[in-house]
Amino acid sequence: MDGFWSLTMMNERQFFVDNPLNRYAIGDRSNMCTNPDGSLDIYVQHADPGPDREADWLPAPAGNFNVFLRLYWPHSPALTGEWTPPALQRTS
């Protein structure tokens, strides 16, 4: 994804929820670890994914939650609908 972006985590009432990392958002300036092919996996989950994936973890509450994608100065494809963000994928 080009440009500046962030994912923000909130509970079902739109409040931040305490978590072990005190992390409520993750984005292009978060020093995440990319995969060898340049792609990025972000772990949006309650359980700690382990020390090798913690840099890419956005801690979620145990119950319902909302994730917001914010684009700052988006490029034209995001504005015209040519590009849409990939959906969250449940892995377990």
C-alpha positions as CSV (number, residue, x, y, z in Angstrom):
1,M,0.0,0.0,0.0
2,D,1.4,3.4,-1.0
3,G,1.1,6.5,1.1
4,F,0.6,6.9,4.8
5,W,-1.9,4.6,6.6
6,S,-2.9,3.1,9.9
7,L,-5.2,0.5,11.3
8,T,-6.9,1.5,14.6
9,M,-8.4,-0.9,17.1
10,M,-11.4,0.0,19.2
11,N,-14.0,-2.1,21.1
12,E,-17.7,-2.3,20.1
13,R,-18.4,1.0,21.9
14,Q,-15.6,2.8,19.9
15,F,-13.2,3.0,22.9
16,F,-9.6,2.0,23.1
17,V,-9.0,-1.1,25.1
18,D,-6.0,-1.7,27.4
19,N,-3.6,-4.3,26.0
20,P,-0.1,-5.6,26.9
21,L,1.6,-3.5,24.3
22,N,-0.3,-0.3,24.9
23,R,-0.8,-0.3,21.1
24,Y,-4.0,1.0,19.7
25,A,-2.9,1.5,16.1
26,I,-0.4,0.1,13.7
27,G,0.7,1.6,10.4
28,D,3.3,2.4,7.8
29,R,5.5,4.0,10.5
30,S,5.3,1.1,13.0
31,N,8.6,-0.7,12.0
32,M,6.7,-3.9,11.0
33,C,8.5,-6.9,9.5
34,T,7.8,-7.5,5.8
35,N,7.7,-11.0,4.3
36,P,10.5,-12.0,1.8
37,D,8.2,-11.1,-1.1
38,G,7.6,-7.6,0.3
39,S,4.1,-8.3,1.6
40,L,3.0,-7.6,5.1
41,D,1.0,-9.7,7.6
42,I,-0.7,-7.9,10.4
43,Y,-2.0,-10.0,13.3
44,V,-5.3,-8.6,14.5
45,Q,-6.0,-10.9,17.4
46,H,-6.4,-11.1,21.2
47,A,-3.7,-13.8,21.8
48,D,0.0,-12.8,21.5
49,P,1.3,-14.2,18.2
50,G,4.7,-14.7,19.7
51,P,7.9,-12.7,19.9
52,D,8.8,-13.1,16.2
53,R,5.4,-11.6,15.2
54,E,4.9,-9.0,17.9
55,A,6.0,-6.1,15.7
56,D,3.1,-6.9,13.4
57,W,0.5,-7.4,16.1
58,L,-2.5,-5.1,16.7
59,P,-3.9,-6.5,20.0
60,A,-7.6,-7.0,19.9
61,P,-10.0,-7.3,22.9
62,A,-11.4,-10.7,23.7
63,G,-14.9,-9.7,22.7
64,N,-16.3,-7.7,19.8
65,F,-14.1,-5.0,18.2
66,N,-13.8,-2.7,15.3
67,V,-10.8,-2.0,13.0
68,F,-10.6,1.2,11.1
69,L,-8.3,1.8,8.2
70,R,-7.1,5.4,7.8
71,L,-5.5,6.6,4.6
72,Y,-3.6,9.9,4.7
73,W,-3.1,11.7,1.4
74,P,-4.4,8.6,-0.5
75,H,-3.3,8.1,-4.1
76,S,-5.9,8.3,-6.9
77,P,-6.7,4.5,-7.0
78,A,-8.0,4.6,-3.4
79,L,-10.1,7.7,-4.2
80,T,-11.6,6.3,-7.4
81,G,-12.3,2.8,-6.0
82,E,-9.8,1.1,-8.3
83,W,-8.0,-0.1,-5.2
84,T,-9.7,-1.5,-2.1
85,P,-8.0,-2.7,1.0
86,P,-7.7,-6.5,1.4
87,A,-10.3,-8.0,3.8
88,L,-9.3,-9.3,7.2
89,Q,-8.9,-13.1,7.0
90,R,-9.8,-15.4,10.0
91,T,-7.0,-17.9,10.5
92,S,-8.3,-19.8,13.4
